Amino acid sequence: MYRIVFQRLIEWKNNTGRKPLILNGARQVGKTWLLKELGDKHYDKVAYLVCRKNQTLKDVFSLDFNTDRILRALRALSGVDITPGDTLIVLDEVQDIPEAIESLKYFSEEAPEYHIAVAGSLLGISLHKDVSYPVGKVDEINVYPLNFAEFLLAKGETEAYNLLKNKDFSTINLIHEKYTDLLRQYYYVGGMPEAVKVFIETDGLKAVRKVQKSILNGYEKDFSKHAPKEQVARIRLVWQTLPSQLFKENKKFIYGSMKHGARAKDFEIAIQWLADAGLVYKVPLCKEVKLPLKVYEDTTAFKLFTLDLGLLGAMVGTEAGQVLIKNDIFTEYKGGMTEQFVLEEMKSNGEENIFYYKAEDGTRLEIDFMIQREGKLLPIEVKAEGNVRANSLSNLLKQTPELHAIRYSMKPYIEQEQMTCYPLYAIQ
């Protein structure tokens, strides 16, 4: 299964200024597979060690941060003759040994010739407690579920992928229906590697849903096993009510929608735990249409999305026929599925500071997403179907004629004076 992010791992390997690598991402997005694939394809040897429930390995890192001693121990434990340049050292489930994360600083300073990469399903949480993070001493790469382009490659739709990559919209527009059908499939399957693999190998929709539910069950177990006990019930409530928040007309996260009387201070830690685990993405409100967006962030208002469209469908029990056959799937759930899809695509394409905008003057002017790209502010309107009347975006562009915007919908590509209109399957 080809992963676009794999190229970044190769670039890390070949970078002479390379530092120890931290691979971030939620459970089951493919981090372990990526590191093993990197080792198999681009190194002579791989020293792969699992930190979870490994007391011997924990003792190795707990003693001190002498890199020579640690390397001797890793050679003994892995059975691999670790040598500079041609061996990839992989520490998996590294969140179970915080000292191993701290040791990366010393590998960077004292043994930079060794190639070491770490990953962990709850690494983001570990980095927020009792760990001296090696600031400036590591490289980091984020791993997300397969995006739509990777889904096309997994299905063998190489030509369809190449047309999108090359932005050949004159040809793309001719096969709009084909892309729409493929997008429907992606809406159901999502991008979790195991779900995609089952779909490709069996074409079995029930088998896909079984995988998705198994992953969701695993996440729920993580709440009980790894979250602070006093936060488990709150984490579970946020997680279970997330779809209803996303599928309402106003997608701003409302604490009172979870239960009567719920307040921000009661759930801030729970939401942050889910974000640190890579299970949810927060998109905060931007109060002004000005750069830099971060300066105008309202930390009290935000939208909350989950990590994968297919898992979201499994959480609400969407039927296969509802997604693959019905003509109105893209408008179901008040556009929540479509905003989820667009957010995922932007995240996987490297967008980091993503906001939404709502005017404070009492008007109904609201923009789905706002990003900063190449030093310019870029408003993004998301439409779930072909009806593209966008009063908010039109009004914003009239007020600020220097802006150029993007609109994603189910209409084919077209370039307009102040707006570029892309079909949803061609998110840039």
Order of alpha helices (4+ residues) and beta strands (2+ residues): alpha-beta-alpha-beta-alpha-alpha-beta-alpha-beta-alpha-beta-alpha-alpha-alpha-alpha-alpha-alpha-alpha-alpha-beta-beta-alpha-alpha-alpha-beta-beta-beta-alpha-beta-beta-beta
